[in-house]
Amino acid sequence: MKTNRFKTLFQTGAAAGLLLGAATSHAHFPWVMATDYTPSPDKAATVYLGWGHSFPLAGFMAEDRVGTLELVSPDGSRSGLEKKDAGYATPELKTAGAYVLLAAQKGGFYTRTKSGNKRQSKEGLSDIIKCSFSSNTMKAVFNVGAGAGDVSKRFEHPLEIIPLDNPGNLGVNDHFKVQVLLHGKPYDGMIYATYAGFSNEENTFAYAVGTDDDGTASIRILSTGTWLIKANAEQPYPDTKVCDVESYTSTFTFGIQ
């Protein structure tokens, strides 16, 4: 089994309440923010797509940057959401059980040059520092009524955080086990977690831990409230004349009562 030399350090630091900065990536990242992760049956849920460096208080993702947004019901059926002011409304949640909200941002190029940053590929530019193509995906879990069903299904996101238990079954001091896959294979890296109210500082998280050989990691639940888990990775872009790397970010949000 792989020895993760960071794991004990980060777990100990998080339990002591230390601020943990995500040194691996300072880019903006998206997340799903719900007004209620345990909505009542026969009511719609409202969600917002957050965008920024700090959870939960930052900006909203621009509507024209939203790629896909859909709700997966307990029976596996999928439905779209309706735009509502700054957020989006689900259909009425008529069936008790676990719902999964899936979202993806439209992919895009971002190139840093010595003369400034451009939202385009390397083509036609000079003095290039680095080009990246972003592929950002989001997931959230809602538990409606008394149901707290299985939410461990994979949804084929390029980088995906898969909960191995339903957060509705967990409380403070429990350990939440997740698996992270990059193109279907175990992700080897760090994942970061935080909860609303821990810190408003940018790129600051309450907990960080490295994955095991099978891409799994265990996060200790430190508080009630709304939680976010984040992972990111980079791989070479298929054509280096166009761009240098493809950057993947995956976020997963849920509530703890």
C-alpha positions in Angstrom: 0.0 0.0 0.0 1.2 3.5 -0.8 2.6 5.4 2.1 1.1 8.9 2.0 3.6 11.2 3.9 1.2 14.1 3.9 -1.9 12.3 5.2 -1.2 12.2 9.0 0.1 15.8 8.9 -3.0 17.2 7.2 -5.4 15.2 9.3 -3.8 16.3 12.5 -3.7 19.9 11.4 -7.3 19.9 10.4 -8.4 18.4 13.7 -6.5 21.1 15.5 -8.4 23.8 13.5 -5.5 25.0 11.4 -6.0 27.0 8.2 -5.0 24.9 5.2 -4.2 26.7 1.9 -4.7 24.8 -1.3 -1.2 25.4 -2.7 -1.8 23.2 -5.7 -4.2 25.5 -7.4 -5.2 29.1 -7.0 -7.6 29.2 -9.9 -11.3 30.1 -9.6 -13.4 27.0 -9.1 -17.2 26.3 -9.2 -19.6 24.6 -6.8 -23.3 23.9 -6.3 -24.8 25.8 -3.3 -28.3 24.8 -2.2 -30.6 26.7 0.1 -31.6 23.4 1.7 -30.0 19.9 1.4 -32.9 18.2 3.1 -35.9 19.8 1.3 -39.5 18.7 2.1 -41.3 16.4 -0.4 -43.5 18.0 -3.0 -41.4 21.2 -3.1 -38.8 22.5 -5.5 -35.2 23.1 -4.3 -33.2 26.2 -5.3 -29.6 26.0 -6.1 -26.9 28.5 -7.1 -23.7 27.9 -9.0 -20.9 29.5 -7.0 -17.7 30.8 -8.6 -14.6 32.1 -7.0 -11.8 31.3 -4.5 -13.7 31.1 -1.2 -16.6 28.9 0.0 -19.4 29.7 0.4 -19.1 33.5 0.0 -18.0 34.5 -3.5 -19.6 35.2 -6.8 -22.0 33.3 -9.1 -21.0 31.6 -12.3 -22.2 33.5 -15.4 -25.2 32.0 -17.1 -23.4 31.8 -20.4 -20.6 29.7 -18.8 -23.0 27.0 -17.6 -22.6 23.8 -19.7 -25.0 21.2 -18.3 -27.3 21.3 -15.2 -29.6 18.4 -14.3 -31.2 16.6 -11.4 -31.0 12.8 -11.1 -34.0 11.4 -9.2 -34.0 8.3 -6.9 -35.3 6.2 -9.8 -32.5 7.3 -12.0 -34.5 9.6 -14.2 -33.1 13.0 -15.1 -34.7 16.5 -15.4 -33.5 20.0 -16.2 -33.7 23.0 -13.9 -35.4 26.4 -14.4 -33.5 29.7 -14.2 -34.8 31.6 -11.2 -33.2 35.0 -10.4 -29.5 34.3 -9.6 -30.2 30.6 -9.1 -32.0 27.6 -10.6 -35.1 25.7 -9.4 -35.5 22.0 -9.6 -38.8 20.4 -10.4 -41.0 19.4 -7.4 -39.3 16.7 -5.5 -42.2 14.3 -5.2 -40.4 11.1 -4.2 -38.6 10.6 -0.9 -35.0 9.6 -1.3 -31.6 10.7 -2.5 -31.3 13.2 -5.4 -28.0 14.0 -7.1 -27.5 17.4 -8.8 -24.9 17.3 -11.6 -23.4 20.4 -13.3 -20.6 21.2 -15.6 -19.0 24.5 -16.7 -18.4 25.0 -20.4 -14.7 24.3 -21.1 -12.5 27.1 -22.1 -8.9 28.2 -22.8 -7.0 30.6 -20.6 -3.5 31.7 -21.6 -1.1 33.7 -19.4 1.4 35.9 -21.4 4.0 38.4 -20.3 1.7 41.1 -21.7 -1.5 39.9 -20.0 -4.0 37.1 -19.8 -6.2 35.9 -22.6 -9.3 33.7 -22.7 -8.0 31.8 -25.8 -5.6 29.1 -26.9 -1.9 29.7 -27.6 -2.5 30.1 -31.3 -1.6 33.6 -32.5 -0.1 34.7 -29.2 3.5 35.4 -28.3 5.4 35.7 -24.9 3.3 32.8 -23.6 3.8 31.7 -20.0 1.2 28.9 -19.8 -2.0 27.9 -21.5 -4.7 25.7 -19.8 -8.0 24.3 -20.9 -10.5 24.0 -18.0 -12.9 21.1 -17.5 -14.8 21.8 -14.3 -17.7 19.7 -12.9 -19.9 19.9 -9.8 -22.1 17.5 -7.8 -24.4 17.9 -4.8 -26.7 15.5 -2.9 -30.2 16.2 -1.5 -32.1 13.9 0.8 -35.8 14.4 0.6 -38.1 13.2 3.4 -36.9 10.2 5.4 -35.0 8.7 2.5 -31.2 8.7 2.4 -30.4 6.3 -0.4 -27.4 5.2 -2.3 -25.4 8.1 -4.0 -22.3 6.1 -4.9 -23.1 5.9 -8.7 -20.5 7.2 -11.1 -21.6 9.8 -13.6 -18.6 9.8 -15.9 -17.2 13.2 -15.1 -13.6 13.4 -16.2 -12.5 14.1 -12.6 -15.2 12.9 -10.2 -15.7 12.7 -6.4 -17.9 9.7 -5.6 -19.4 9.6 -2.1 -19.2 6.0 -0.7 -21.9 6.8 1.9 -24.8 9.1 1.9 -24.0 12.3 3.9 -27.5 12.1 5.4 -26.2 9.1 7.4 -23.3 11.1 8.9 -22.9 13.4 11.9 -20.1 15.4 13.5 -16.9 13.3 14.2 -17.9 10.6 11.7 -15.6 9.9 8.8 -16.9 10.4 5.3 -15.2 8.1 2.7 -15.1 9.2 -0.9 -13.4 7.8 -4.0 -11.9 10.1 -6.6 -11.5 9.0 -10.2 -9.6 10.7 -13.1 -10.9 9.3 -16.4 -12.2 6.3 -14.5 -8.9 5.5 -12.8 -7.9 6.1 -9.2 -6.8 9.7 -8.6 -3.5 10.1 -6.9 -3.4 13.4 -5.1 -4.8 15.7 -2.4 -8.4 16.5 -1.8 -9.6 19.5 0.2 -12.7 20.0 2.3 -14.3 22.8 4.2 -17.6 23.9 5.6 -19.6 27.2 5.6 -18.4 29.4 8.4 -14.9 27.9 8.7 -13.1 30.7 6.9 -13.8 33.4 4.3 -10.2 33.5 3.2 -9.4 32.6 -0.3 -8.1 29.0 -1.0 -8.4 28.1 2.7 -9.9 24.7 3.7 -10.6 23.0 7.0 -9.3 19.6 6.0 -7.0 18.1 3.4 -5.9 14.5 2.8 -4.2 12.4 0.2 -5.9 9.5 -1.6 -5.0 5.9 -1.2 -4.0 3.5 -4.0 -7.6 3.0 -5.1 -8.4 6.8 -5.1 -10.2 6.7 -1.7 -9.9 9.1 1.2 -11.6 9.7 4.5 -12.7 13.1 5.7 -13.6 13.7 9.3 -16.8 15.7 9.7 -15.8 18.6 12.0 -19.1 20.6 12.0 -22.7 20.6 11.0 -23.7 22.7 8.1 -22.9 22.9 4.4 -19.7 21.2 3.2 -17.6 21.3 0.1 -15.0 18.7 -1.1 -12.6 19.7 -3.9 -10.1 17.9 -6.1 -8.1 19.2 -9.1 -5.7 17.7 -11.6 -3.7 18.6 -14.7 -2.7 16.5 -17.7 -0.9 17.5 -20.9 -3.2 18.9 -23.6 -3.4 16.6 -26.6 -1.9 19.2 -29.0 0.8 21.4 -27.3 0.7 23.8 -30.2 -2.8 24.7 -29.1 -2.4 24.6 -25.3 -0.1 23.2 -22.6 -2.4 21.4 -20.1 -6.0 20.4 -19.5 -7.0 21.4 -16.0 -9.7 19.5 -14.2 -11.6 20.6 -11.1 -14.3 18.6 -9.3 -16.4 19.8 -6.4 -19.0 18.0 -4.3 -21.3 19.8 -1.8 -23.6 18.3 0.8 -25.3 19.1 4.2 -24.6 17.7 7.6 -27.3 18.0 10.3 
